[in-house]
Amino acid sequence: MKEKITGINRTLFELETGILIFGVICQFFALAVKDHGGYSLGLWAGIVTAMAGAFHMWWSLDRALDLPQKDAVRSMSVHNIIRYLVFVLVVGAIAVTKIANPLSAFLGIMSIKAAAYMQPFTRKISLRIYGEEVLPPIIEEPANGQDR
């Protein structure tokens, strides 16, 4: 299992871990409302959508890094629009069909933002699984810019 987890990009793992932790925390509050089934279903639909969005963000960024600058900017813009359209479609479909609470689905999707803020905490989890990260030495540039 550890080999499978460490095969995942470390930053993506930290983000997805944060999304899941946020979902579990919100689930406790969803149980306190009258329609906890609808709120829970919406929340977890949003959490799954956020996790797919996080993976798509990592995938599209990884692809864009291999492109020339102009193409990379265009590619990232297109993929951002696709991701946001999917988020809107998921919340819209939930609102139209009334199978779950659309506000809790939106909360689940916003877990991607909360997970980014939880990074110092999820980093500690990542260190336990991946171990210390070995970074290459920092390349220093001259402070006065005379070597140009």
C-alpha positions in Angstrom: 0.0 0.0 0.0 2.8 2.4 0.9 4.4 1.8 -2.5 1.1 2.7 -4.2 0.7 5.9 -2.2 4.3 7.0 -2.7 3.9 6.6 -6.5 1.5 9.5 -6.3 2.8 13.1 -6.6 3.6 14.3 -3.1 1.8 17.6 -3.4 -1.3 16.0 -5.0 -1.3 13.5 -2.1 -1.2 16.3 0.5 -4.0 18.2 -1.3 -6.2 15.2 -1.6 -5.6 14.2 2.0 -6.6 17.7 3.1 -9.8 17.4 1.0 -10.7 14.1 2.7 -10.0 15.5 6.2 -12.1 18.5 5.5 -14.9 16.2 4.3 -14.8 14.1 7.5 -14.9 17.3 9.6 -17.9 18.7 7.7 -19.6 15.3 7.9 -19.9 15.7 11.7 -21.8 18.9 11.2 -24.0 17.4 8.4 -25.2 14.8 10.9 -26.6 17.6 13.1 -29.1 18.9 10.5 -32.6 17.6 9.9 -32.0 16.4 6.3 -28.6 14.8 7.0 -28.9 12.4 4.1 -29.3 15.1 1.5 -26.5 17.2 3.1 -24.2 14.3 3.4 -24.8 13.2 -0.2 -24.2 16.7 -1.5 -21.1 17.1 0.6 -19.5 13.8 -0.6 -20.5 14.5 -4.2 -18.6 17.8 -3.8 -15.7 16.1 -2.1 -15.3 13.6 -4.9 -15.6 16.4 -7.5 -12.9 18.4 -5.6 -10.6 15.4 -5.6 -11.1 14.9 -9.3 -10.5 18.6 -9.8 -7.3 18.4 -7.8 -6.1 15.5 -9.9 -7.0 17.4 -13.1 -5.2 20.5 -11.8 -2.0 18.4 -11.2 -2.3 16.6 -14.5 -2.9 19.8 -16.6 -0.1 21.6 -14.8 2.3 18.7 -15.3 1.5 18.7 -19.1 1.8 22.4 -19.4 5.3 22.4 -18.0 6.5 20.6 -21.1 5.1 23.2 -23.4 6.5 26.5 -24.6 5.4 29.5 -22.5 2.7 30.8 -24.8 1.2 27.3 -25.3 1.4 26.6 -21.6 -0.5 29.7 -20.7 -3.2 28.8 -23.2 -3.4 25.2 -22.1 -3.7 26.1 -18.4 -6.4 28.6 -19.2 -8.4 26.1 -21.2 -8.1 23.5 -18.4 -9.0 26.0 -15.7 -12.2 26.8 -17.6 -13.0 23.1 -18.1 -12.5 22.4 -14.4 -14.8 25.3 -13.3 -17.4 24.3 -15.9 -17.5 20.8 -14.4 -17.8 22.3 -10.9 -20.8 24.4 -12.0 -22.3 21.5 -13.9 -22.1 19.2 -10.8 -23.7 21.8 -8.5 -26.3 22.7 -11.2 -27.2 19.1 -11.7 -27.6 18.5 -8.0 -29.8 21.7 -7.7 -32.0 20.7 -10.7 -32.5 17.1 -9.7 -32.8 17.8 -6.0 -31.1 14.5 -5.1 -28.9 16.3 -2.6 -28.3 19.7 -1.1 -26.5 21.9 -3.7 -25.0 24.2 -0.9 -23.4 21.2 0.8 -22.1 20.1 -2.7 -20.6 23.6 -3.1 -19.0 23.3 0.3 -17.5 20.0 -0.7 -16.1 21.5 -3.9 -14.6 24.4 -1.9 -12.7 21.8 0.2 -10.0 22.1 -2.4 -9.4 25.7 -1.1 -9.6 24.6 2.5 -7.1 21.8 1.8 -4.6 24.3 0.4 -4.7 26.1 3.7 -4.4 22.8 5.6 -1.1 22.2 3.8 1.2 22.6 6.9 -0.9 19.9 8.7 -1.1 17.5 5.7 2.6 18.0 5.2 3.2 16.3 8.5 1.2 13.3 7.3 3.1 13.3 4.0 6.4 13.3 5.9 5.4 10.2 7.8 4.5 8.3 4.6 7.1 9.7 2.1 9.9 10.6 4.5 12.0 13.7 4.3 12.1 15.4 0.9 15.6 15.7 -0.5 15.8 19.0 -2.5 18.6 20.0 -4.9 20.9 22.8 -3.8 19.5 26.3 -4.4 21.0 28.1 -7.4 21.9 31.6 -6.2 21.8 34.6 -8.6 24.0 37.6 -8.1 22.2 40.2 -6.0 23.3 43.2 -8.1 22.5 41.7 -11.5 25.9 42.6 -13.0 26.4 39.2 -14.7 23.8 39.9 -17.4 
